[in-house]
Amino acid sequence: MEKNKELLKNAKVTVIGDAILDKYCLGTTERVSPEAPVPIVKIHEEIYRPGGAANVAANLVALGCKVTLVSQIGKDQDGKILKNIIKSLKIKLITTEENGIKTITKTRVLSRNQQLIRIDNEINTDNLNYRKLYNAANRSIKDCDAVIFSDYKKGFLKDIKLLIKQSNSYKKPIFIDPKGDDFLPYKGALIMTPNLKEFENIVGECRNNDEIESKAKKLIVDLNLKAMLITLGNNGMLLVEKNKKSEHIPAIPKEVYDVTGAGDTVIATLCASFISGNNLQTSAYFANLAAGEVITKLGASYITKNQLLNLISGGSDSKIYTNHKEFCSVIEDLKNVNIKVGFTNGCFDVLHKGHVKYLEIAKKNVDILIVAVNDDNSVKKLKGNERPINNLQDRMEMLQSISCIDYVTCFSEQTPLNIIKKLNPDVLMKGGDYKLDEVVGADFIQKNGGKVMIIPYIQGNSTSNIIKKIKAKKDI
């Protein structure tokens, strides 16, 4: 894999499709209706979530993308709720205000986490002004990095062929979450992400992964695609690429709470990763991790970039690694999937504002930030016999509580050169008024294609000065 790619860039994505309002009515059931053999549900709470294309857009925003959503939302109360949600997520919405158009709404009634019924309110698209919205979509497509079509077969994408043609004319990668009995309208996309049921609805029943692969490869040729990612539920995903060996990605063992919106998370993560420079295999791996997380939550949900990073790195609660061999293996796995790793070091004896601000700036330049700490003996050699004030374990535990730090390790030498060579980070960062040739490990990092950054300290903050102040007050 190429080095120095970001996991997820702040890319622009246009999402076109059927936006849905997901409504959850949560309550309790204690008796059966005397009018019919059905439970009576006493509603305690109502929850609203973006669904369909709106959920795809929400997933992309959570992953750091700038998103434009093109869809039809009704001029009704449900539409007002959905628009407010979209606005709160900082998604740019392109829609029309037309009377007689209802917002697509799915209302789910749950009692003690058990869904009892779902009530669907469908859109009426007979009088919809497609030309106006499609023209707006064309302008958004021209200005974006990728296009996602989220087709829930509610009518908005009735002329998707035209939109795909426009997207291809601007050479934009096209991602499609398909529905229905005919995939021909999706011809010319980069990749499609059907679930197994949707896939078999087109190609017929498949007995095993080999048969899925064979039929998918034929479909890829017929539809002029580059790849298909077929989601297999408990069996994970199968990535089938043109002229490449297929890749089966096993499911992540999780307790499933609600699979609603998992497909939205898959296509959003796949797209966000791919347009950041990762290949489809790596992007599918990320999508699998993300989908495995959202199915543990109620309703259509999403995870943030930092949450995804945590999943990729193993999801451990502890950030501290003292076993260098084990830690190097963790970092190597991250670098192999194009995650940008940053490294800095220091004594970090008495933490203060200057430390925190410096670390926050450092984190903004990388996906993963490692802080290596001098052990107690090396601090004494550097600072004198009265230091450190706090022992190594205490210093590492304090550092791991800072949110911008991803990993904390330590070293016993007076310089961090050995640990730098072992970890080989993408970015080596140092604070203060150092010159490039004064930074330990700079030559090594640059020779290996990495980058060295000098981050100025914030003036007026010094551990030594803090200690002097404490001593002066004690003498008084």
C-alpha positions as CSV (number, residue, x, y, z in Angstrom):
1,M,0.0,0.0,0.0
2,E,1.1,3.6,-0.6
3,K,2.2,5.6,2.3
4,N,1.0,8.9,3.7
5,K,-2.7,8.7,2.6
6,E,-5.3,10.0,5.0
7,L,-7.8,7.5,6.3
8,L,-10.7,9.8,5.4
9,K,-10.3,13.2,3.8
10,N,-12.8,16.1,4.0
11,A,-14.1,15.3,0.6
12,K,-17.3,16.6,-1.1
13,V,-20.0,14.0,-1.8
14,T,-23.3,14.4,-3.5
15,V,-26.0,12.0,-2.3
16,I,-29.1,11.6,-4.6
17,G,-32.1,9.5,-3.6
18,D,-35.0,8.8,-1.4
19,A,-34.8,10.7,1.9
20,I,-36.9,9.1,4.6
21,L,-37.9,10.2,8.1
22,D,-37.6,7.3,10.6
23,K,-39.9,7.6,13.5
24,Y,-39.7,5.4,16.6
25,C,-42.5,5.3,19.1
26,L,-41.2,3.6,22.3
27,G,-43.6,2.4,24.9
28,T,-44.9,-0.5,27.1
29,T,-47.6,-3.1,26.6
30,E,-49.6,-4.3,29.6
31,R,-52.9,-5.4,28.1
32,V,-54.7,-6.5,24.9
33,S,-57.3,-4.3,23.1
34,P,-60.9,-5.3,23.7
35,E,-61.6,-4.2,20.1
36,A,-59.2,-6.7,18.5
37,P,-56.6,-9.2,19.5
38,V,-53.8,-6.6,19.4
39,P,-51.6,-5.2,22.2
40,I,-52.2,-1.7,23.5
41,V,-49.0,0.3,23.6
42,K,-48.6,3.3,25.9
43,I,-46.1,5.6,24.2
44,H,-43.4,7.1,26.5
45,E,-41.0,8.5,23.9
46,E,-40.8,9.4,20.2
47,I,-37.4,9.4,18.4
48,Y,-36.8,10.8,15.0
49,R,-33.8,9.8,12.8
50,P,-32.8,10.5,9.2
51,G,-33.4,7.5,7.0
52,G,-32.7,6.4,3.4
53,A,-30.6,8.8,1.5
54,A,-30.7,11.2,4.5
55,N,-29.0,8.5,6.6
56,V,-26.3,8.0,3.9
57,A,-25.7,11.7,4.1
58,A,-25.6,11.7,7.9
59,N,-23.0,8.8,7.8
60,L,-20.8,10.8,5.5
61,V,-20.9,13.9,7.6
62,A,-19.9,11.8,10.7
63,L,-16.9,10.5,8.7
64,G,-15.8,14.1,8.0
65,C,-17.2,14.7,4.5
66,K,-19.0,17.8,3.2
67,V,-22.3,16.6,1.9
68,T,-25.0,17.8,-0.5
69,L,-28.3,15.8,-0.4
70,V,-30.6,16.0,-3.4
71,S,-34.0,14.6,-2.6
72,Q,-37.8,15.3,-2.4
73,I,-39.1,16.1,1.0
74,G,-42.8,17.0,1.4
75,K,-44.2,20.3,2.6
76,D,-45.7,18.7,5.7
77,Q,-45.0,18.3,9.4
78,D,-42.8,15.2,8.9
79,G,-40.9,17.1,6.2
80,K,-40.3,20.0,8.6
81,I,-38.9,17.5,11.2
82,L,-36.7,15.9,8.6
83,K,-35.4,19.2,7.2
84,N,-34.5,20.3,10.8
85,I,-32.5,17.1,11.4
86,I,-30.7,17.5,8.1
87,K,-29.9,21.2,8.9
88,S,-28.6,20.3,12.3
89,L,-26.2,17.8,10.8
90,K,-24.8,20.6,8.5
91,I,-25.9,18.8,5.3
92,K,-26.7,21.0,2.4
93,L,-30.2,20.1,1.2
94,I,-31.5,20.6,-2.4
95,T,-35.2,20.0,-2.6
96,T,-38.4,21.7,-3.7
97,E,-41.4,23.1,-1.9
98,E,-44.5,21.5,-3.5
99,N,-48.0,21.1,-2.2
100,G,-49.4,17.6,-2.3
101,I,-46.0,15.9,-1.9
102,K,-45.8,13.8,1.3
103,T,-42.6,13.1,3.1
104,I,-41.6,9.4,3.1
105,T,-42.0,8.3,6.7
106,K,-41.5,4.9,8.4
107,T,-43.1,4.8,11.8
108,R,-42.0,1.9,14.0
109,V,-43.9,1.1,17.3
110,L,-41.8,-0.7,19.8
111,S,-42.5,-2.2,23.2
112,R,-39.6,-3.3,25.4
113,N,-37.3,-3.1,22.4
114,Q,-39.6,-5.4,20.4
115,Q,-41.0,-3.9,17.1
116,L,-44.7,-4.6,17.0
117,I,-45.6,-2.8,13.7
118,R,-44.3,-0.5,11.0
119,I,-46.4,2.1,9.3
120,D,-45.2,3.5,6.0
121,N,-46.2,6.8,4.5
122,E,-45.1,6.7,0.8
123,I,-44.4,9.7,-1.4
124,N,-46.6,10.6,-4.4
125,T,-44.3,11.4,-7.3
126,D,-46.9,11.9,-10.0
127,N,-46.6,15.7,-10.0
128,L,-43.0,16.0,-8.9
129,N,-40.9,18.6,-10.8
130,Y,-37.9,16.3,-11.6
131,R,-36.3,18.6,-14.1
132,K,-35.7,21.4,-11.5
133,L,-34.2,19.0,-9.0
134,Y,-32.2,17.1,-11.6
135,N,-30.7,20.3,-12.9
136,A,-29.7,21.2,-9.3
137,A,-28.2,17.7,-8.9
138,N,-26.2,18.2,-12.1
139,R,-24.6,21.4,-10.6
140,S,-23.8,19.6,-7.4
141,I,-22.3,16.5,-9.2
142,K,-20.0,18.8,-11.2
143,D,-18.6,20.3,-7.9
144,C,-18.2,17.1,-5.9
145,D,-15.6,14.2,-5.5
146,A,-18.1,11.4,-5.7
147,V,-21.8,10.6,-6.1
148,I,-23.9,8.2,-4.2
149,F,-27.3,7.1,-5.4
150,S,-29.5,5.8,-2.6
151,D,-32.4,4.1,-4.3
152,Y,-35.2,2.9,-2.1
153,K,-37.6,2.6,-5.1
154,K,-39.8,5.4,-3.8
155,G,-39.9,7.2,-7.2
156,F,-37.3,9.9,-6.9
157,L,-34.7,8.1,-9.0
158,K,-37.1,7.2,-11.9
159,D,-34.6,8.7,-14.4
160,I,-31.4,7.6,-12.8
161,K,-29.9,6.8,-16.2
162,L,-29.7,10.5,-16.9
163,L,-28.0,11.2,-13.6
164,I,-25.4,8.5,-14.1
165,K,-24.7,9.8,-17.5
166,Q,-24.1,13.3,-16.1
167,S,-21.9,11.9,-13.3
168,N,-19.8,9.9,-15.8
169,S,-19.5,13.0,-18.1
170,Y,-17.7,14.7,-15.1
171,K,-15.7,11.6,-14.4
172,K,-17.1,11.2,-10.9
173,P,-16.9,7.8,-9.1
174,I,-20.5,6.5,-8.8
175,F,-21.6,4.4,-5.8
176,I,-25.1,2.8,-5.9
177,D,-27.2,1.1,-3.3
178,P,-29.7,-0.6,-5.5
179,K,-33.3,-1.9,-5.2
180,G,-35.8,-3.6,-7.4
181,D,-36.1,-6.3,-10.1
182,D,-33.9,-4.5,-12.7
183,F,-30.3,-3.4,-12.3
184,L,-29.9,-2.2,-15.9
185,P,-30.7,1.5,-15.0
186,Y,-27.5,1.4,-12.9
187,K,-25.3,0.6,-15.8
188,G,-22.0,2.6,-15.8
189,A,-21.5,2.9,-12.1
190,L,-18.2,2.3,-10.3
191,I,-19.6,-0.1,-7.7
192,M,-23.0,-1.4,-6.4
193,T,-23.7,-2.6,-2.9
194,P,-26.7,-5.0,-2.9
195,N,-27.5,-7.3,-0.1
196,L,-27.8,-11.0,-0.9
197,K,-31.6,-10.9,-1.2
198,E,-31.4,-8.0,-3.7
199,F,-28.6,-9.7,-5.6
200,E,-30.4,-13.1,-5.8
201,N,-33.5,-11.3,-6.9
202,I,-31.6,-10.4,-10.1
203,V,-29.4,-13.5,-10.7
204,G,-31.2,-16.3,-9.0
205,E,-30.4,-18.3,-5.9
206,C,-26.7,-18.8,-5.0
207,R,-25.6,-21.8,-3.0
208,N,-22.2,-20.6,-2.0
209,N,-19.6,-17.8,-2.4
210,D,-18.2,-19.3,-5.6
211,E,-21.6,-19.1,-7.2
212,I,-22.1,-15.5,-6.0
213,E,-18.7,-14.6,-7.4
214,S,-19.4,-16.2,-10.8
215,K,-22.8,-14.4,-11.2
216,A,-21.4,-11.1,-9.9
217,K,-18.6,-11.1,-12.4
218,K,-21.1,-11.7,-15.2
219,L,-23.3,-8.9,-13.9
220,I,-20.2,-6.6,-13.6
221,V,-19.5,-7.1,-17.4
222,D,-23.2,-6.7,-18.4
223,L,-23.6,-3.5,-16.4
224,N,-20.1,-2.1,-17.2
225,L,-19.2,-1.8,-13.5
226,K,-15.8,-2.0,-11.8
227,A,-17.0,-4.0,-8.8
228,M,-19.8,-5.2,-6.6
229,L,-19.8,-5.5,-2.8
230,I,-22.5,-8.0,-1.8
231,T,-23.4,-7.8,1.9
232,L,-24.2,-11.3,3.3
233,G,-25.6,-10.6,6.7
234,N,-24.0,-12.9,9.3
235,N,-21.6,-14.1,6.7
236,G,-20.0,-10.7,6.2
237,M,-19.3,-9.3,2.7
238,L,-18.0,-10.4,-0.7
239,L,-16.1,-7.9,-2.8
240,V,-16.0,-8.9,-6.4
241,E,-13.8,-6.8,-8.7
242,K,-13.4,-6.9,-12.4
243,N,-10.3,-9.0,-13.4
244,K,-9.4,-9.5,-9.7
245,K,-9.7,-12.3,-7.2
246,S,-12.7,-11.9,-5.0
247,E,-12.3,-11.0,-1.3
248,H,-14.5,-12.4,1.4
249,I,-14.7,-10.2,4.5
250,P,-16.0,-12.1,7.5
251,A,-18.7,-10.4,9.7
252,I,-17.6,-8.9,13.0
253,P,-19.1,-10.9,15.9
254,K,-21.6,-8.5,17.5
255,E,-24.9,-8.6,19.3
256,V,-27.4,-7.4,16.7
257,Y,-29.9,-4.9,18.0
258,D,-31.3,-3.3,14.8
259,V,-30.1,-3.8,11.2
260,T,-31.9,-0.7,10.0
261,G,-29.6,1.5,8.0
262,A,-26.7,-0.8,7.9
263,G,-26.6,-0.7,4.1
264,D,-26.5,3.1,4.3
265,T,-23.4,2.9,6.6
266,V,-21.7,0.4,4.2
267,I,-22.0,2.6,1.1
268,A,-21.1,5.8,3.0
269,T,-18.0,4.4,4.5
270,L,-17.0,2.6,1.3
271,C,-17.3,5.9,-0.6
272,A,-15.6,8.1,2.0
273,S,-12.6,5.7,2.2
274,F,-12.2,5.2,-1.6
275,I,-12.2,8.9,-2.4
276,S,-9.5,9.4,0.2
277,G,-7.2,7.2,-1.9
278,N,-7.8,3.8,-0.4
279,N,-8.5,0.9,-2.7
280,L,-11.8,-1.0,-2.8
281,Q,-10.5,-3.8,-0.7
282,T,-9.4,-1.6,2.2
283,S,-12.6,0.5,1.9
284,A,-14.7,-2.6,2.1
285,Y,-12.9,-3.6,5.2
286,F,-13.6,-0.3,6.8
287,A,-17.3,-0.5,5.7
288,N,-17.6,-3.9,7.3
289,L,-16.2,-2.6,10.6
290,A,-18.6,0.4,10.5
291,A,-21.7,-1.7,9.7
292,G,-20.8,-4.1,12.5
293,E,-21.0,-1.2,14.9
294,V,-24.2,0.5,13.9
295,I,-26.3,-2.8,14.1
296,T,-25.7,-2.7,17.8
297,K,-27.7,0.6,18.1
298,L,-31.4,1.5,17.8
299,G,-32.5,2.5,14.3
300,A,-30.5,4.1,11.5
301,S,-27.2,5.2,13.0
302,Y,-23.7,6.1,12.2
303,I,-20.2,6.2,13.6
304,T,-17.6,9.0,13.6
305,K,-14.2,9.0,12.1
306,N,-12.6,8.7,15.5
307,Q,-14.9,5.8,16.4
308,L,-13.9,4.0,13.2
309,L,-10.2,4.6,13.9
310,N,-10.7,3.0,17.3
311,L,-12.4,0.0,15.7
312,I,-9.6,-0.4,13.2
313,S,-7.0,-0.2,16.0
314,G,-8.7,-2.9,18.0
315,G,-11.1,-0.9,20.1
316,S,-9.0,-1.3,23.3
317,D,-9.9,0.9,26.3
318,S,-6.3,1.3,27.3
319,K,-4.0,3.5,25.2
320,I,-0.8,2.4,27.0
321,Y,1.7,0.0,25.4
322,T,4.9,-0.8,27.1
323,N,5.6,-4.0,25.1
324,H,7.3,-2.5,22.0
325,K,7.0,-5.7,19.9
326,E,3.3,-5.9,20.4
327,F,2.9,-2.1,19.9
328,C,4.9,-2.2,16.6
329,S,2.6,-4.9,15.3
330,V,-0.5,-2.7,16.1
331,I,1.0,0.3,14.4
332,E,2.1,-1.7,11.4
333,D,-1.5,-3.0,10.9
334,L,-2.7,0.6,11.0
335,K,-0.1,1.8,8.4
336,N,-1.0,-1.1,6.2
337,V,-4.5,0.3,5.8
338,N,-3.2,3.8,5.0
339,I,-3.8,5.4,8.4
340,K,-1.6,8.4,8.9
341,V,0.5,7.9,12.1
342,G,2.1,10.7,14.0
343,F,4.7,10.6,16.7
344,T,5.9,13.0,19.4
345,N,7.9,12.5,22.6
346,G,8.8,14.2,25.9
347,C,9.0,13.9,29.7
348,F,5.5,15.3,30.3
349,D,6.2,15.4,34.0
350,V,3.8,18.1,35.2
351,L,1.1,18.5,32.6
352,H,0.0,22.0,31.8
353,K,-2.0,24.0,29.2
354,G,1.0,24.3,26.8
355,H,1.3,20.5,26.6
356,V,-2.4,20.1,25.8
357,K,-2.5,22.8,23.1
358,Y,0.6,21.3,21.5
359,L,-0.9,17.8,21.4
360,E,-4.2,19.1,20.0
361,I,-2.3,20.8,17.2
362,A,-0.3,17.6,16.6
363,K,-3.4,15.5,16.4
364,K,-4.9,17.7,13.7
365,N,-2.2,16.7,11.3
366,V,-2.6,12.9,11.6
367,D,-5.2,10.2,12.1
368,I,-3.4,8.5,15.0
369,L,-1.2,10.3,17.5
370,I,1.5,8.4,19.5
371,V,3.1,10.0,22.5
372,A,6.4,8.4,23.7
373,V,7.4,9.2,27.3
374,N,10.9,9.2,28.9
375,D,11.1,6.7,31.7
376,D,12.1,7.9,35.2
377,N,15.8,7.2,34.8
378,S,16.1,9.1,31.5
379,V,14.2,12.0,33.0
380,K,16.7,12.2,35.9
381,K,19.6,12.3,33.4
382,L,17.9,15.1,31.4
383,K,16.4,17.1,34.2
384,G,18.4,16.3,37.4
385,N,17.9,14.1,40.4
386,E,14.8,15.9,41.7
387,R,12.9,14.9,38.6
388,P,10.5,13.5,37.6
389,I,7.9,14.8,40.0
390,N,5.4,12.1,38.8
391,N,6.6,8.6,38.1
392,L,6.3,6.9,34.7
393,Q,3.1,5.1,35.3
394,D,1.3,8.2,36.6
395,R,2.6,10.3,33.6
396,M,1.4,7.7,31.1
397,E,-2.0,7.4,32.7
398,M,-2.5,11.1,32.7
399,L,-1.6,11.3,29.1
400,Q,-4.0,8.5,28.1
401,S,-6.8,10.6,29.6
402,I,-6.3,13.3,27.0
403,S,-8.7,12.8,24.1
404,C,-6.5,13.8,21.2
405,I,-3.9,11.1,22.2
406,D,-4.4,7.7,20.7
407,Y,-1.5,5.7,22.1
408,V,1.1,6.2,24.9
409,T,4.4,4.3,25.1
410,C,7.7,4.8,26.8
411,F,11.5,4.5,26.2
412,S,14.5,4.2,28.5
413,E,17.2,5.9,26.4
414,Q,17.9,9.6,26.5
415,T,16.6,10.0,23.0
416,P,13.6,8.3,21.3
417,L,15.6,7.3,18.2
418,N,15.3,3.5,18.7
419,I,11.5,3.7,19.2
420,I,11.2,6.0,16.2
421,K,13.0,3.5,14.0
422,K,10.8,0.7,15.3
423,L,7.5,2.5,14.7
424,N,8.6,4.4,11.6
425,P,5.7,7.0,11.9
426,D,4.5,9.0,8.9
427,V,4.9,12.3,10.7
428,L,7.5,13.1,13.4
429,M,6.5,16.1,15.5
430,K,8.5,18.1,18.0
431,G,7.6,21.2,20.0
432,G,9.7,24.2,20.7
433,D,12.2,26.3,18.8
434,Y,14.1,23.4,17.2
435,K,15.6,23.5,13.8
436,L,15.0,20.5,11.5
437,D,18.5,19.2,11.8
438,E,18.2,19.3,15.7
439,V,15.2,16.9,15.8
440,V,16.2,13.4,16.8
441,G,15.1,10.9,14.1
442,A,14.4,13.5,11.4
443,D,16.9,12.1,9.0
444,F,15.5,8.6,9.4
445,I,11.9,9.7,8.9
446,Q,12.7,11.8,5.8
447,K,14.7,9.0,4.2
448,N,11.7,6.7,4.6
449,G,9.3,9.1,2.9
450,G,7.9,10.7,6.1
451,K,7.5,14.3,7.2
452,V,8.9,16.3,10.1
453,M,7.0,19.1,11.8
454,I,8.0,21.7,14.3
455,I,5.1,22.9,16.5
456,P,5.9,26.0,18.5
457,Y,5.3,25.9,22.2
458,I,2.7,28.3,23.7
459,Q,4.7,30.9,25.5
460,G,4.4,31.3,29.2
461,N,4.0,27.6,30.0
462,S,6.8,25.6,31.5
463,T,7.0,22.6,33.8
464,S,10.2,24.0,35.4
465,N,8.6,27.4,36.1
466,I,5.6,25.7,37.6
467,I,7.9,23.7,40.0
468,K,9.7,26.9,40.9
469,K,6.5,28.6,41.8
470,I,5.4,25.7,44.0
471,K,8.8,25.7,45.8
472,A,8.6,29.5,46.3
473,K,5.2,29.2,47.9
474,K,6.4,26.3,50.1
475,D,9.3,28.5,51.4
476,I,6.9,31.2,52.3
